[in-house]
Amino acid sequence: MESRKKTCGVERRMSNEEQIRQAYVEVRVLENYAEEIRTRLQVVVNTNTELQTTRAAVEALTKTPEGTPLLVNLGGGVYGMARTSDPTKILLDVGTGIVVEKTVEGSLELINKRLEDLEKARASLESQLSNILTRLDRSRGKLSDLSSSAKDTGRK
């Protein structure tokens, strides 16, 4: 009869160990997912900042007379000198390397639309992150409880 109790005790401990393993895996998955969302959120914030700067530059360009010298960012920290030819027209990358000519007003509308989309994406990512962090806290609590329970059972 006593060996049966031991068997049941071993089965119970293994079950508890399996629960601990599952809780640990869940915590790790949620931590990784939270980090992924944080990374995406940072990309959205950086893109938003870049677009806000672009919008300010486009607005400033409208006040610039034709022929004004400009310093143009060529990328990689390299700049070139240029002159405005028609400050009412902007060349705009609309995706996949396609560049179209737009009026300043059309460009600003597109930039503002992109900023609105980024704000929606930011709000969605922040909501997802909040939900994941709540689940993560619960999972960590469960893991802690299971670990404490296993220690208490091991002492008996």
Beta strands, then each sheet from edge to edge (+ up, - down):
strand 1: 69-75
strand 2: 78-83
strand 3: 89-95
strand 4: 98-103
sheet 1: 1+ 2-
sheet 2: 3+ 4-
end
